[in-house]
Amino acid sequence: MSNYAVINFDTNICDNVIVLDEGSTWTPPASHYIVNVDEGQGGIFWSYDSATQVWTAPPDLVENA
């Protein structure tokens, strides 16, 4: 099982956290994306500010976007 943050595209604020079993799929609501907070997205870890509830992509991922 892995934990995923459900994040709003516009605000980068985590609206919810879900748990998925290995091999399970789940489609987030429109205007949201998910990030695997256990393993990092593609092996690259995101950072989370609990005060603002905002997730930030690592610099490498932002530069390659």
Buried (B, 14 or more C-beta within 10 A) or exposed (E): EEEBBBBBEEEBEBBEEEEBEEEEEEEBEEEBBBBBBEEEBEEEBBEBEEEEBBBEBBEEBEEEE
